Amino acid sequence: MKKSIFKFGSLAAIALAFGLGLTSCGGGSGAGNGSDSTAANSDGITGAGSSFDNPLFSKMFAAYHDSTKLQVNYQSVGSGAGISQLTGKTVDFGASDAPMTGKQDTAAGATVLHIPITAGAVVVSYNLPDVKDTLKFTPDVLANIFLGKITKWNDPAIAAANPGVKLPATPILVAHRSDGSGTSAIFTSFLDKVSPEWHSKVGTSTSVNWPTGVGGKGNEGVSGVVKQTPGGIGYIELAYAIQNQIAYGQVQNKSGKFITPTIESVTAAANTNIPADGKIWISNTDVADGYPISGFSWVLLYQEQGYGSRTQAQAEQLVKLVNWMIHDGQQFSASLHYAPLSANAVSVGESLLKSATYKGQPILK
């Protein structure tokens, strides 16, 4: 690992530059570091979290402002930071691509609702300018690349999955998230399920001890590292790969099929029963045509909205916004390469929102 870092040492600066420069893309300055309920105000709604969601949220919130004149300020800071800011009550809502853990639930001090908001693909992006074919990745190959065991693009294991493709001897540089990330949670949940070695050495979380590579902050940061680095490979949300014109591969699923990440293949993976609390992992799906590195994302908000100095009007604004997102807001999903929520997911979201209260009284009538 040290050899790899020294060889590509200058690339850490690229990761840092992209991470720092783009972290708040599309967000605005909404979330601060103030005390309880400072974020909520009559002028708008503040949120923070998932960069996976940011392209979709940017479109949703602009459309919502056009119809209601309500400003929604969202910071694309990563799922972990979004959960922390929600717990600190410096934002009205968080967004995460990983359900809150038991420890995070305890830290929140009260029930936090997980409203399914979208489903999307985490793609394996790469930068090989001379390779015009779409590469195929088996689960073992991906695990061994991110474990640091496969270090060159012409490795026999990569070549075996890509017959006829002329692969260069270019060294592989792994790019991963440097921040607490739901995108990382989705990706590592897949690796954890398919690789016993990954399970025993690394595991799955929003933040893990990566065996190799350099970090970038947000999907934006990882996209930047891969795009600027011949030989780079990383994991990013599908919309970022398309928007940044970065190549991404097919991934072999549990049925043995190499699946292209698309709205259809994510929808197939997400077409499943969702528990009443909204929390579910769909990576390594059993669905034959499902993309295996898919995941839901959630908007997080306190079930009891009457905390601190929040008013009933502020609570109603927030719940109405999220209710709009799971209904009318879904019209923007497909064009941005997210899978629209299934009827089952919408039903679960509706039930959870109906449980939201202000000083014990239901907010949605």
Buried (B, 14 or more C-beta within 10 A) or exposed (E): EEEBBEEBEEBBEBBBBBBEEBBBBBBBEBBBEEEEBBBBBEEBBBBBBBBBBBBBBBBBBEBBEEEEEBBBBBBBBBBBBBBBBBBBBBBBBBBBBBBBEEEBBEEBEEEBBBBBBBBBBBBBBBBBEEBEEEBBBBBBBBBBBBBBBBBEBEBEBBBEBBEEBEBBEBBBBBBBBBBBBBBBBBBBBBBBBBBEEBBEEBEBBBBBEBBBBBBBBBBBBBBBBBBBBBBBBBBBBBBBBBEBEBBBBBBBBBEEBBBBBBBBBBBBBBBBEBEEEBBBBBBBBEBEBBBBBBBBBBBBBBBBBBBEEBBEEBBBBBBBBBBBBBEEBBEBBEEBBBBBBBEBBBBBBBEBBBBBBBEEEEBBE
